[in-house]
Amino acid sequence: MKTPLINRLHTATFSPAIFCAALVCTLVFSANVLRADETCSSPYLARIDGQEEFVYVWTLGVEGMGDGSDKLVTVDVKPGSSSYGKVVSSSSVDGRNEAHHGGFTDDRRQLWLAGLESSRVFIFDVHTDPAKPKLTKTIDNFAETTGGAVGPHGAYALPGRVLIPCLSNAKDKGGKTALVEYGNDGNYITTHWLPTKENARGVSGAEFADGYGYDARVLPRKNALLTSSFTGWKNYTMDFGKLTADPEAMKHFGNTMVMWDFHARQPKKVFQVLGAPLEIRWAWGDKHNYAFTATALGSKLWLVYADDRGEWQAKEVAPISDVKGGVLPVDISISSDDKTLFVDCFGDGKCRVFDVSDPQKPKQIYEKQIGKQVNMVSQSWDGKRLYFTTSLLARWDKQGADNEQFLRGYAWDGKELKPAFDLDFTALKLGRPHHMLFGSTKIGANRTTVASIH
């Protein structure tokens, strides 16, 4: 048995200089271990110790392909593993639900996966055997329980609970929607409806309030919860060609982001951000009070930031390509040092890389053709590995030869993306890969703090 550290300190000759140096090394090492993870994860999430071992892929089922059901696919990404870059397990759920996003509970024992069309939420145990997640519970009464919220977008870890941003409502299937909270035990807690012009809830910028939702992310030290906006059930379940040809339908996309008092869950300010701002990525630096988003319909990078007075503002900071008609940017990933932003563009299948060391003036420094279409991107904390998937929505994916469906891994050396592995989900009869999350057998301490003053 190893001698406890405290005993060794008592029995050894004590040197303050050596002890301080050892303590600093221990703290630095511990911080690096605790912070190893994908860069878009919740700050409340227990961290992976070291490098990710698995990539979990929430995958849309395709009629006539395999069992036709949505499924959680587990891919081995352990360095040196004999099954590196290969599927090691697959767990199907009931039917096709428009598998979209998911997230872990704060203790990382459960993975919650959402269905945009069915409004079902599937809860997997990823702790007992991380290589073989097991479905343990299905929430199939979401609309009834939450007071009419539908279209759960994913799950975001808070202490002892998850926050589920939604896209629509049961009444008219339009874009007015809510944030919903569930406990880690799977029991409903509360619903927070987004502000509208009719029910502004006392927000500044009420004239812009449209009630639309999509992503939700927290900056705990500023008590800031930021939400973005997309479109309602009627639009995202419509054929893409039909949607874009319908002028009335194209009017029903979100053009706002909302800043909330996180602890009180009270909306404070609505920003006008034209063109469907999707994913939100807060900077990680202790003094970096800003977040990026990309507008899907506008092909612009936007910055939400605290000004010199500490007031939150939003502004457009860079175009995403000069392609006429836009490139439909759909996902973004910020590096852990806040210097690099990866932007996936579904329209032309490229990943564009921006230098954002000056967040007010992003500059594109690189681009890579990932495929005919590309959707999600996940990045390791050390910035050396990136993973890409392809499916946007079942009725929005490209057709024919352009309908590539894959998971591809790349190495990033700061200058170039180099292929590491390629999994063809169509050839493997798995379906359409969408959201990715990292798994491991080595999980660090829980980072639980206060979730709410309610």
C-alpha positions as CSV (number, residue, x, y, z in Angstrom):
1,M,0.0,0.0,0.0
2,K,1.2,3.5,-0.8
3,T,2.1,5.7,2.1
4,P,-0.5,8.6,2.4
5,L,0.9,11.9,1.3
6,I,0.3,13.5,4.7
7,N,2.4,10.8,6.5
8,R,5.2,11.2,4.0
9,L,5.2,14.9,4.6
10,H,5.5,14.4,8.4
11,T,8.3,11.8,8.1
12,A,10.3,13.5,5.4
13,T,12.8,16.4,5.9
14,F,10.6,19.4,5.2
15,S,11.7,22.0,2.6
16,P,9.3,24.9,2.0
17,A,10.7,25.5,-1.4
18,I,10.4,21.9,-2.6
19,F,6.9,21.6,-1.0
20,C,5.7,24.7,-2.8
21,A,7.1,23.6,-6.1
22,A,5.5,20.2,-5.7
23,L,2.2,21.7,-4.7
24,V,2.2,24.0,-7.8
25,C,3.0,21.0,-10.1
26,T,0.2,19.0,-8.4
27,L,-2.3,21.8,-8.9
28,V,-1.3,22.4,-12.5
29,F,-1.5,18.7,-13.3
30,S,-4.9,18.4,-11.5
31,A,-6.3,21.3,-13.4
32,N,-5.2,19.9,-16.7
33,V,-6.7,16.5,-15.9
34,L,-10.0,17.9,-14.7
35,R,-10.4,20.1,-17.8
36,A,-9.8,17.3,-20.3
37,D,-12.9,17.0,-22.3
38,E,-14.8,18.3,-25.4
39,T,-14.7,22.1,-25.4
40,C,-18.4,22.7,-25.8
41,S,-19.4,20.9,-22.6
42,S,-21.2,22.3,-19.6
43,P,-18.9,23.9,-16.9
44,Y,-20.8,21.8,-14.3
45,L,-19.9,18.5,-16.0
46,A,-17.6,16.0,-14.3
47,R,-14.5,15.8,-16.6
48,I,-12.8,13.0,-18.3
49,D,-9.4,12.2,-16.8
50,G,-7.0,12.3,-19.8
51,Q,-8.0,11.7,-23.4
52,E,-11.5,10.6,-24.6
53,E,-11.8,6.8,-25.2
54,F,-15.2,6.7,-26.9
55,V,-17.3,8.9,-29.2
56,Y,-21.0,8.5,-28.7
57,V,-23.0,9.3,-31.8
58,W,-26.8,9.9,-31.6
59,T,-27.9,8.6,-34.9
60,L,-31.2,9.0,-36.9
61,G,-32.8,5.8,-38.2
62,V,-33.5,5.4,-41.9
63,E,-36.4,3.3,-43.1
64,G,-35.2,0.1,-44.7
65,M,-31.6,0.5,-43.4
66,G,-30.7,-2.0,-40.6
67,D,-33.4,-2.0,-38.0
68,G,-34.6,1.5,-39.1
69,S,-34.5,2.9,-35.6
70,D,-32.7,5.8,-34.0
71,K,-29.7,4.5,-32.1
72,L,-26.7,5.4,-29.9
73,V,-23.6,4.3,-31.6
74,T,-20.3,3.9,-29.7
75,V,-17.0,4.3,-31.5
76,D,-13.6,3.4,-30.0
77,V,-11.1,6.3,-30.2
78,K,-8.5,5.0,-27.7
79,P,-5.0,5.5,-29.1
80,G,-3.4,2.2,-29.9
81,S,-6.6,0.3,-29.5
82,S,-7.1,-2.7,-31.9
83,S,-10.6,-1.4,-32.5
84,Y,-9.6,2.3,-32.9
85,G,-12.0,4.2,-35.3
86,K,-14.5,1.3,-35.3
87,V,-18.0,0.8,-33.9
88,V,-17.9,-1.2,-30.6
89,S,-21.6,-1.1,-29.7
90,S,-24.9,0.1,-30.9
91,S,-28.2,0.5,-28.9
92,S,-31.4,1.2,-30.7
93,V,-34.4,3.0,-29.3
94,D,-38.1,2.7,-30.3
95,G,-38.7,4.0,-33.8
96,R,-37.6,7.2,-35.5
97,N,-37.8,10.3,-33.4
98,E,-35.6,12.8,-35.3
99,A,-32.6,12.1,-33.1
100,H,-30.9,15.4,-32.6
101,H,-28.8,16.4,-29.6
102,G,-28.1,15.1,-26.1
103,G,-26.0,15.7,-23.0
104,F,-24.8,14.2,-19.8
105,T,-26.0,14.6,-16.2
106,D,-23.4,16.6,-14.2
107,D,-22.0,13.3,-12.6
108,R,-21.6,11.9,-16.1
109,R,-23.4,8.7,-15.2
110,Q,-26.3,9.3,-17.6
111,L,-26.6,10.5,-21.2
112,W,-29.9,12.1,-22.1
113,L,-30.8,12.0,-25.8
114,A,-33.6,14.0,-27.4
115,G,-36.0,13.3,-30.3
116,L,-37.1,16.6,-32.0
117,E,-40.1,15.2,-33.8
118,S,-41.5,12.8,-31.1
119,S,-40.5,14.9,-28.1
120,R,-39.3,11.8,-26.4
121,V,-36.1,11.8,-24.3
122,F,-34.1,8.6,-23.9
123,I,-31.9,8.2,-20.9
124,F,-28.8,5.9,-21.1
125,D,-26.5,4.5,-18.4
126,V,-23.0,5.3,-19.6
127,H,-21.3,4.7,-16.2
128,T,-21.7,0.9,-15.7
129,D,-20.1,0.0,-19.0
130,P,-19.0,3.1,-21.0
131,A,-18.3,1.0,-24.0
132,K,-21.9,-0.4,-24.0
133,P,-24.4,2.3,-22.9
134,K,-27.7,0.9,-21.8
135,L,-31.2,2.5,-22.2
136,T,-32.7,2.7,-18.7
137,K,-35.6,5.1,-19.1
138,T,-37.7,6.9,-21.7
139,I,-39.6,10.1,-21.1
140,D,-42.6,9.9,-23.4
141,N,-45.0,12.4,-21.9
142,F,-42.8,15.5,-22.4
143,A,-45.5,17.9,-23.8
144,E,-48.1,16.9,-21.2
145,T,-45.6,17.2,-18.3
146,T,-44.0,20.4,-19.3
147,G,-47.2,22.4,-20.0
148,G,-46.9,22.2,-23.8
149,A,-43.2,22.5,-24.6
150,V,-42.2,20.2,-27.5
151,G,-39.1,19.6,-29.7
152,P,-36.5,19.0,-27.0
153,H,-33.2,20.1,-28.5
154,G,-30.8,18.3,-26.1
155,A,-29.8,18.3,-22.5
156,Y,-27.3,20.6,-20.6
157,A,-25.8,19.6,-17.3
158,L,-26.6,21.7,-14.2
159,P,-26.0,20.6,-10.6
160,G,-28.3,17.7,-9.9
161,R,-30.5,18.4,-13.0
162,V,-30.5,19.0,-16.7
163,L,-31.7,22.0,-18.7
164,I,-33.6,21.1,-21.9
165,P,-34.0,23.9,-24.4
166,C,-37.0,23.3,-26.7
167,L,-37.9,24.4,-30.2
168,S,-41.6,24.5,-30.3
169,N,-45.0,24.2,-28.5
170,A,-47.9,21.7,-28.6
171,K,-50.5,24.4,-29.3
172,D,-49.6,25.6,-32.8
173,K,-46.3,23.8,-33.5
174,G,-44.7,27.2,-34.2
175,G,-41.5,28.6,-32.8
176,K,-42.7,29.9,-29.4
177,T,-41.2,27.7,-26.8
178,A,-39.5,27.2,-23.4
179,L,-36.6,26.0,-21.3
180,V,-37.4,22.9,-19.3
181,E,-35.7,21.4,-16.2
182,Y,-35.6,17.8,-15.1
183,G,-33.9,16.3,-12.1
184,N,-31.2,13.7,-12.7
185,D,-33.7,11.2,-11.4
186,G,-35.8,11.8,-14.5
187,N,-38.5,13.7,-12.7
188,Y,-39.9,17.0,-14.1
189,I,-39.0,20.2,-12.2
190,T,-40.2,23.3,-14.0
191,T,-40.8,25.2,-17.3
192,H,-39.6,28.7,-18.3
193,W,-41.2,30.2,-21.4
194,L,-39.2,32.5,-23.5
195,P,-40.2,36.1,-23.7
196,T,-42.5,37.3,-26.4
197,K,-43.9,40.7,-27.4
198,E,-47.2,39.7,-25.8
199,N,-45.5,38.4,-22.6
200,A,-42.2,40.2,-22.4
201,R,-41.6,39.2,-18.7
202,G,-40.0,42.6,-18.1
203,V,-37.1,42.2,-20.5
204,S,-35.1,45.0,-22.2
205,G,-35.4,44.7,-26.0
206,A,-39.0,43.5,-25.7
207,E,-39.7,44.8,-29.2
208,F,-37.5,42.0,-30.6
209,A,-38.9,39.2,-28.5
210,D,-40.2,36.3,-30.7
211,G,-40.2,33.5,-28.1
212,Y,-38.1,31.2,-30.2
213,G,-35.5,28.9,-28.8
214,Y,-32.6,26.5,-29.7
215,D,-29.4,26.3,-27.6
216,A,-28.8,27.3,-24.0
217,R,-25.5,27.8,-22.3
218,V,-24.3,29.2,-18.9
219,L,-21.4,31.4,-17.8
220,P,-21.6,30.7,-14.1
221,R,-19.2,33.4,-12.8
222,K,-21.3,36.1,-14.5
223,N,-24.7,34.5,-13.5
224,A,-25.4,34.5,-17.2
225,L,-27.6,32.1,-19.2
226,L,-27.7,32.7,-22.9
227,T,-30.3,31.2,-25.4
228,S,-30.5,31.3,-29.2
229,S,-33.3,30.6,-31.7
230,F,-34.2,28.5,-34.7
231,T,-37.6,27.5,-35.9
232,G,-40.7,25.5,-34.9
233,W,-41.9,22.0,-35.4
234,K,-43.9,22.8,-38.5
235,N,-40.8,24.0,-40.3
236,Y,-38.1,21.5,-39.1
237,T,-40.3,18.6,-40.0
238,M,-41.0,20.0,-43.5
239,D,-39.1,18.9,-46.6
240,F,-36.2,21.3,-47.1
241,G,-37.0,22.1,-50.8
242,K,-40.7,22.7,-49.9
243,L,-39.7,24.9,-47.0
244,T,-37.3,27.1,-48.9
245,A,-39.9,27.6,-51.7
246,D,-42.6,28.7,-49.2
247,P,-42.2,32.5,-48.5
248,E,-44.6,32.3,-45.5
249,A,-42.7,29.4,-43.8
250,M,-39.4,31.2,-44.3
251,K,-40.7,34.1,-42.2
252,H,-40.9,31.8,-39.2
253,F,-37.3,31.6,-38.1
254,G,-35.8,33.0,-34.9
255,N,-34.0,36.3,-35.0
256,T,-33.1,36.7,-31.4
257,M,-30.9,35.7,-28.5
258,V,-31.9,36.2,-24.9
259,M,-29.7,36.9,-21.9
260,W,-31.1,35.6,-18.6
261,D,-30.4,35.9,-14.9
262,F,-29.3,32.3,-14.5
263,H,-30.0,31.8,-10.8
264,A,-33.4,33.4,-11.0
265,R,-34.2,32.0,-14.4
266,Q,-35.4,35.4,-15.4
267,P,-34.9,36.8,-18.9
268,K,-33.2,40.2,-18.8
269,K,-32.4,41.3,-22.3
270,V,-33.4,40.3,-25.9
271,F,-30.9,40.9,-28.7
272,Q,-31.9,41.1,-32.3
273,V,-29.6,38.6,-34.1
274,L,-31.0,38.2,-37.6
275,G,-30.9,34.9,-39.5
276,A,-31.4,32.0,-36.9
277,P,-28.5,32.1,-34.5
278,L,-27.8,28.4,-33.6
279,E,-25.0,27.0,-31.3
280,I,-23.6,29.1,-28.5
281,R,-20.0,28.8,-27.4
282,W,-18.9,30.7,-24.3
283,A,-15.2,31.5,-24.1
284,W,-13.3,29.7,-21.3
285,G,-10.8,32.3,-20.1
286,D,-11.4,33.6,-16.6
287,K,-11.7,37.2,-17.9
288,H,-13.2,36.4,-21.3
289,N,-16.8,37.6,-20.9
290,Y,-18.1,36.7,-24.4
291,A,-19.7,34.0,-26.5
292,F,-19.9,33.3,-30.2
293,T,-22.8,32.1,-32.4
294,A,-23.3,31.6,-36.1
295,T,-26.4,32.5,-38.0
296,A,-27.6,29.7,-40.3
297,L,-29.6,31.9,-42.7
298,G,-27.2,34.9,-42.5
299,S,-23.9,33.1,-42.7
300,K,-22.4,35.5,-40.1
301,L,-20.4,35.2,-36.9
302,W,-21.9,37.1,-34.0
303,L,-20.4,38.0,-30.6
304,V,-22.3,38.5,-27.4
305,Y,-20.1,40.3,-25.0
306,A,-19.9,42.4,-21.8
307,D,-19.0,46.0,-22.7
308,D,-16.8,48.3,-20.6
309,R,-19.7,49.1,-18.3
310,G,-20.5,45.4,-17.8
311,E,-23.6,45.6,-20.0
312,W,-24.3,42.7,-22.4
313,Q,-24.3,43.5,-26.1
314,A,-24.5,41.6,-29.4
315,K,-23.0,42.4,-32.7
316,E,-22.0,40.9,-36.0
317,V,-18.2,40.4,-36.2
318,A,-17.4,38.5,-39.4
319,P,-18.9,37.0,-42.6
320,I,-18.7,33.2,-43.0
321,S,-17.4,33.0,-46.6
322,D,-18.3,35.1,-49.5
323,V,-20.4,32.4,-51.3
324,K,-23.5,34.0,-52.8
325,G,-26.6,32.8,-50.9
326,G,-24.6,31.7,-47.9
327,V,-23.1,28.4,-46.8
328,L,-25.6,27.4,-44.0
329,P,-23.2,27.4,-41.0
330,V,-24.7,24.9,-38.5
331,D,-22.2,24.1,-35.7
332,I,-19.2,25.8,-34.1
333,S,-16.4,24.7,-31.7
334,I,-14.1,27.1,-29.8
335,S,-10.7,25.9,-28.7
336,S,-10.0,25.8,-24.9
337,D,-7.5,28.7,-25.2
338,D,-10.2,30.8,-26.9
339,K,-8.0,31.5,-29.9
340,T,-9.5,29.3,-32.6
341,L,-13.1,28.8,-33.8
342,F,-14.1,25.9,-36.1
343,V,-17.3,26.5,-38.2
344,D,-19.1,23.7,-40.0
345,C,-21.0,24.7,-43.1
346,F,-23.7,22.3,-44.3
347,G,-24.2,24.1,-47.6
348,D,-20.8,23.3,-49.1
349,G,-19.5,20.6,-46.7
350,K,-16.5,22.7,-45.5
351,C,-15.1,23.4,-42.1
352,R,-13.8,27.0,-41.9
353,V,-11.3,27.9,-39.2
354,F,-11.1,31.4,-37.7
355,D,-8.5,33.1,-35.5
356,V,-10.6,34.6,-32.8
357,S,-7.8,35.7,-30.5
358,D,-9.3,39.2,-31.0
359,P,-13.0,38.2,-30.6
360,Q,-14.1,41.5,-32.0
361,K,-12.2,40.8,-35.3
362,P,-12.3,37.1,-36.3
363,K,-10.2,36.2,-39.3
364,Q,-10.5,33.1,-41.4
365,I,-7.2,31.2,-41.5
366,Y,-8.0,27.8,-43.0
367,E,-10.7,25.7,-44.6
368,K,-11.1,22.0,-45.3
369,Q,-13.6,20.1,-47.4
370,I,-15.0,17.5,-45.0
371,G,-17.6,16.0,-47.3
372,K,-20.5,16.8,-49.6
373,Q,-22.4,17.8,-46.4
374,V,-21.2,18.3,-42.8
375,N,-23.1,19.2,-39.7
376,M,-21.6,18.7,-36.2
377,V,-18.0,19.2,-35.0
378,S,-16.6,18.1,-31.6
379,Q,-13.1,19.1,-30.4
380,S,-10.8,17.6,-27.7
381,W,-9.7,19.9,-24.9
382,D,-6.0,19.8,-26.1
383,G,-7.2,20.9,-29.6
384,K,-5.4,18.0,-31.3
385,R,-8.5,15.9,-32.3
386,L,-11.7,16.9,-34.1
387,Y,-14.6,14.7,-35.1
388,F,-17.3,15.5,-37.7
389,T,-20.7,14.1,-38.6
390,T,-23.1,14.9,-41.4
391,S,-26.8,14.7,-40.8
392,L,-28.7,18.0,-40.2
393,L,-32.4,16.8,-40.1
394,A,-34.0,13.8,-41.8
395,R,-35.9,15.9,-44.3
396,W,-33.2,18.5,-44.8
397,D,-30.2,16.3,-45.6
398,K,-29.0,16.4,-49.2
399,Q,-30.2,13.9,-51.8
400,G,-28.6,11.2,-54.0
401,A,-24.8,11.1,-54.1
402,D,-24.5,14.2,-52.0
403,N,-26.3,12.4,-49.1
404,E,-23.0,11.2,-47.5
405,Q,-23.5,10.0,-43.9
406,F,-20.3,9.5,-41.9
407,L,-18.3,10.1,-38.8
408,R,-14.8,11.3,-39.6
409,G,-11.9,11.9,-37.2
410,Y,-9.1,14.3,-37.9
411,A,-5.9,15.4,-36.3
412,W,-5.2,19.2,-36.0
413,D,-1.7,20.5,-35.7
414,G,-2.7,24.2,-35.6
415,K,-2.3,24.5,-39.3
416,E,-4.0,21.6,-41.1
417,L,-6.7,19.0,-40.5
418,K,-5.4,15.5,-41.3
419,P,-7.7,12.4,-41.6
420,A,-7.4,9.9,-38.8
421,F,-10.4,7.5,-39.5
422,D,-13.6,7.4,-41.6
423,L,-16.8,5.5,-40.8
424,D,-19.5,5.3,-43.5
425,F,-22.7,5.0,-41.5
426,T,-24.7,4.2,-44.7
427,A,-22.5,1.2,-45.6
428,L,-22.6,0.1,-42.0
429,K,-26.4,0.3,-42.1
430,L,-26.5,2.5,-39.0
431,G,-28.4,5.6,-40.3
432,R,-27.7,9.4,-40.2
433,P,-25.1,10.4,-37.6
434,H,-25.9,13.7,-35.8
435,H,-24.6,14.7,-32.3
436,M,-21.3,13.5,-30.8
437,L,-20.3,13.3,-27.1
438,F,-17.1,12.0,-25.5
439,G,-17.0,9.0,-23.2
440,S,-14.3,7.4,-21.0
441,T,-13.8,4.8,-18.3
442,K,-11.9,7.5,-16.3
443,I,-14.1,10.2,-15.0
444,G,-12.9,12.9,-12.6
445,A,-14.7,14.6,-9.6
446,N,-18.1,16.1,-9.9
447,R,-18.0,19.9,-10.2
448,T,-21.3,20.5,-8.5
449,T,-22.2,24.1,-7.3
450,V,-25.5,25.9,-6.7
451,A,-27.8,25.5,-9.7
452,S,-30.6,27.8,-8.7
453,I,-31.9,30.1,-5.9
454,H,-35.4,28.8,-6.3
